[in-house]
Amino acid sequence: MLRKVTLAASLAMAGPALADSVACHIIYGGENFTVDAAPTRDPYRAEAVKIGRYFKFKLVYAALPVTGESIKAYVYGVSTGTPVPIHQATWRPPFDARAEGWGFTGFHSLYEPSKSSEIQYWCQYFAGEMPAQAPMPTGQLTPVPPRPQ
């Protein structure tokens, strides 16, 4: 009985658990966007979001019981109407949560060859709670102001 009371008391004091998340900052055509994701056990449901006329960007933060955690970024070129994969990157823990520099991914520049379009991105990892100025992890595309130099 004492164990149950102690466990209940410790759970009540702990409060709600804070989920990790990731936000990718995208630059395309002079505009800045953010695509974010929270951990999921169903990574195949993640959808790519349209960036301009010629790109789609998909961010997946998978937390699977068998294979563990991974963060994947996919970029598709859409010059002919059908998305064609032109980039895929995978990162495994530990994810670097430092805010300076270009996050845990480094800075990526990609080109869509038939239209000569360029997209650039870098991603940040947030352990626990995202800062107030960052968008909540929704998986939706959100225009953001340019990054300060």
N, C-alpha and C positions, 0 to 999 in steps of 0.2 A: 504494500500500500504506500509506503514511504517513497519508493521509486517512482510510482505513478504521479504523486503530487510533485515531486522534485522535477520530473520531466515536464509536466504541465506548466509549472512555474517558469522553468527556463525557456519553454517555447513561447509563453506569453511575453516575456521580457525581450525575446529576440526580435519580435516585430516581423514585418513582411520581408521576404528574401529579395535581394536586389539581383536582377539578371544582368549578365554580361551582354555586351552588344558591340557591333562594329558599324562604322560609318565610312563610306568611300566618297571622297571629294573629286568631282569630275569637272574638267574644263573642256568645253567644246564650242567652237564658233564665237569666242569671246564671252560666253556665258558660263557661270559656275553653278553646279548642282551638287546635291548630296543624295546618295542612296544608302539606306541603312538597313540593318538586319539584326534580329535577335536569334538566339539559338533555337533550332528546331529539330525534331525527330523525324520530320517528313521533308527532306530537302528537295524532293522531286516536285513539290508544289510551288516552289519559288518561281516567280515569273520575271522575265526580262522587262525592263522599262525602256521606252524609246527615248533616245537622246538625239535631238535634231532630226534630220531627214535620213541619215545614213548609218546610224549606230543603234544598237540595243545593248544594255548593260544589265547583267544579272549578278547579284551578290547572294551567296548562300553561306550561312553559318550553321553547319551541321553539328549536332550533338547526339551521336548515335551510341547505343549501349555496346555494340560489338567493335566498331572501328574507332570510337572516340570522337574527339572534336576536330574539326577542320573548318577553315574559311576558304571559300573559292570565289574567284571573280571571273566572269565570262564576258567577252565582248564579241558582238556579232556585227558584221557588215550587212547592210540591207540595200545594196545598190540595185538589185534586180527584183525586189519585192519579197524574195525569200531570204530569211536570215542565214548567213554563212558564218560559222565560227572563225574568228581571226586571232583570238587570244584566250588562253585559259591559264590561270595561276592558282596554286594551292599552297596554303600555309598551315602548319601544324603547331600546337602549343610547344613551348610557352610563347604567347603573343606579347610583344613589347607594348606596354601601355603609355610610354612616354609621349608627351604632346609635341615636343619640338621636332624639327626635321620633317621628314615625309612619312611619319607614322611607321607601322611595322612592315609595310610593303615596299617602301621606296617609291620613287616617282616613275610612272610608266607613260610612255608615249607610243600610240598605235596609229597606224595609217590604213585607210580603206583605199586599196589600190586603184579601183576603177574611177573613183571620183576625187582622188587626192585629198580626202578629208582626214583630219587629225583629231584624235581624242586623247586626253591625258587624264590620269587619275593617280590617287594615292589614298591609303586607308588608315584609319585610326581604330584602335581597340580600346574599349572602355570596360574596365573590370568593375562590376557592380553598377553604380549609378552614372548615367551620362551627365556631363555638366549642363547647367541651365541654358547656356546659349546654343547647345547642340540639339538637333531635332530628336524626338523620341523614335525608337526603332519601329518603323511602320512598314518598311519595304517600299515606300512610295517615293517618287521623285520630288524633290523640293528645291526650288531655286534659292541660292544663297549668295551673299555679297562676295566679291573677290577676297582672297586670302591676303592679309597685310604683308608687306615686304619687310 
